[in-house]
Amino acid sequence: MSNIAGYKDEAYIRGKAPMTKREIRILTISLLGIESGNVVVDIGAGTGGITMEAAYAATPGRVYAVEAKESALALVAQNKEHFKADNVSIIQGKAPEALTEITEPVDRVIIGGSGGNMEGLFIWCKKQIRVGGRVIANFVTLENAAQATTLMNNYFENVELIQVGISRGEGIGGLTMLKAANPIFIITGDVV
């Protein structure tokens, strides 16, 4: 079972780059089953929210944070320092091309964005993930979730799709109103 930090959203250094909300980060790490010593790749790292959770869960393993946008890379670097995540290596570039820097087999892959080449990402995952490994893909749009599910069924086993809706209580006039966050699609698959 994964060791989960559950860092609060407020703990992160934030900018304009998107950040996966706490509940989704926790669920992602749990569904991946990251173990101590794992090699993990976070594609589309954004602010580094999931990267930092993965780094905590995989210690003393390694986490590769892959991100194409320079402003987001700066945030990942700041959060790496802030959380003292020395086991994180940052790779600048668009996946799957930038993934050539990763030469070792990996145990877990997180896909937070496809950059328009979803199938290329899954082909790379199929080649690089060790037997017994797992891939997870998080999407906010129905179209990307549907495409990912179809493609993952071509490359992985035990593919599952879930849709998660999170609502948080917010005070209003002495009462509590639930404020919904965007629903997220989470798709997992195993390498056997």
C-alpha positions in Angstrom: 0.0 0.0 0.0 1.2 3.5 -0.9 2.6 5.8 1.7 0.7 9.0 1.2 1.7 12.5 2.4 -1.6 14.1 1.6 -0.1 17.6 1.4 -2.7 20.3 1.5 -3.1 22.6 -1.6 -2.0 25.6 0.5 1.4 23.9 1.1 2.4 24.3 -2.5 4.1 27.2 -4.3 1.5 28.1 -6.9 1.5 30.0 -10.1 -0.6 29.9 -13.3 0.2 26.3 -14.0 -2.6 23.9 -13.2 -2.4 21.8 -10.1 -4.3 18.6 -9.3 -6.4 19.0 -6.2 -5.5 17.2 -3.0 -8.2 14.6 -3.1 -7.3 13.6 -6.7 -3.6 13.5 -5.8 -4.2 11.2 -2.9 -6.5 8.9 -5.0 -4.0 8.8 -7.9 -1.1 7.8 -5.6 -3.3 5.2 -3.9 -4.6 3.7 -7.1 -1.0 3.5 -8.5 0.2 1.6 -5.5 3.5 3.4 -5.4 6.0 1.5 -3.2 9.2 2.5 -1.5 12.0 2.3 -4.1 9.8 2.6 -7.2 10.9 4.5 -10.2 7.9 6.8 -11.2 7.4 9.1 -14.2 5.0 12.1 -13.9 4.2 13.3 -17.5 2.7 16.8 -17.6 3.9 17.6 -14.1 2.3 21.1 -14.0 3.0 22.6 -10.6 4.4 19.4 -9.3 1.5 18.5 -7.0 1.4 14.8 -7.9 5.2 14.8 -8.4 5.7 15.7 -4.7 3.2 13.1 -3.5 4.9 10.5 -5.7 8.3 11.5 -4.4 7.1 11.0 -0.8 5.6 7.6 -1.6 8.5 6.3 -3.6 11.4 7.4 -1.3 14.2 6.3 -1.7 13.1 5.7 -5.3 13.3 8.2 -8.1 10.6 10.4 -9.6 10.9 12.0 -13.0 8.8 15.1 -13.5 8.3 15.8 -17.2 6.9 19.2 -18.3 7.1 21.2 -21.5 6.1 24.7 -20.2 8.9 26.7 -18.7 6.7 28.5 -16.2 5.5 25.2 -14.9 9.0 23.8 -14.7 10.0 26.7 -12.4 7.2 25.8 -10.1 8.1 22.1 -10.0 11.7 23.2 -9.1 10.4 25.5 -6.4 8.2 22.8 -5.0 11.0 20.2 -5.2 13.1 22.5 -3.0 10.1 23.4 -0.7 9.2 19.8 0.0 12.9 18.7 0.1 12.1 16.1 -2.6 15.7 15.3 -3.5 14.6 12.1 -5.3 12.9 14.2 -8.1 14.6 14.7 -11.5 13.1 17.4 -13.7 13.0 16.9 -17.5 12.0 19.8 -19.7 10.3 18.9 -22.9 7.3 17.4 -24.6 6.6 13.7 -24.1 7.1 11.2 -25.5 10.2 12.8 -27.2 11.6 14.1 -23.9 11.2 10.6 -22.3 14.4 9.4 -24.1 16.3 10.9 -21.1 14.8 8.1 -19.0 16.9 5.0 -19.7 16.0 2.8 -16.7 12.9 0.7 -16.5 10.1 2.3 -14.6 7.5 1.0 -12.2 4.7 3.6 -12.4 3.7 6.3 -14.8 1.3 9.2 -14.2 -0.1 11.0 -17.3 -1.6 14.4 -16.5 -1.6 15.6 -20.0 -1.0 14.1 -23.4 0.2 17.0 -25.4 -1.7 15.7 -28.4 0.2 12.4 -28.7 -1.6 10.1 -26.3 -0.9 6.9 -28.3 2.9 7.7 -28.4 2.8 8.0 -24.6 1.1 4.6 -24.1 3.6 3.0 -26.6 6.5 4.4 -24.5 4.8 3.2 -21.3 4.3 -0.3 -22.6 8.1 -0.5 -23.5 9.4 1.1 -20.3 7.2 -0.1 -17.5 8.4 -3.3 -15.8 6.1 -6.3 -15.6 3.9 -5.7 -12.6 3.9 -2.0 -13.2 1.0 0.4 -13.6 0.0 3.4 -15.6 -2.6 6.0 -14.6 -4.1 8.8 -16.7 -6.1 11.7 -15.3 -8.3 13.9 -17.6 -10.9 16.6 -17.2 -12.5 16.1 -20.6 -14.8 13.3 -21.7 -13.1 13.1 -25.1 -9.6 12.6 -23.7 -10.9 10.0 -21.2 -12.7 8.1 -24.0 -9.6 8.1 -26.2 -7.3 7.1 -23.4 -9.6 4.2 -22.3 -9.7 2.9 -25.9 -5.9 3.1 -26.3 -5.1 1.7 -22.9 -7.2 -1.3 -23.7 -4.9 -1.9 -26.6 -1.7 -1.8 -24.6 -2.5 -2.7 -21.0 -4.5 -5.2 -18.9 -7.2 -4.7 -16.2 -8.0 -1.2 -17.6 -10.5 0.6 -15.3 -12.1 4.1 -15.7 -13.6 6.0 -12.8 -15.1 9.4 -12.7 -14.5 11.4 -9.4 -16.5 14.3 -8.3 -15.3 16.2 -5.2 -17.2 18.8 -3.3 -15.8 20.9 -0.5 -17.8 22.6 2.3 -17.7 26.4 2.2 -19.2 28.6 4.9 -22.0 30.9 3.8 -24.1 32.9 6.3 -23.3 30.6 9.2 -24.2 27.5 7.1 -22.2 25.2 4.9 -22.6 25.0 1.2 -20.9 22.4 -0.9 -18.9 23.8 -3.8 -18.1 21.2 -6.5 -14.8 20.9 -8.2 -14.5 19.8 -11.9 -15.1 16.1 -12.2 -12.0 14.1 -13.1 -11.7 10.9 -15.1 -9.0 8.5 -13.8 -8.0 5.5 -16.0 -5.6 2.8 -14.7 -4.0 -0.1 -16.5 -1.5 -2.9 -15.6 1.6 -4.2 -17.4 1.6 -8.0 -17.1 
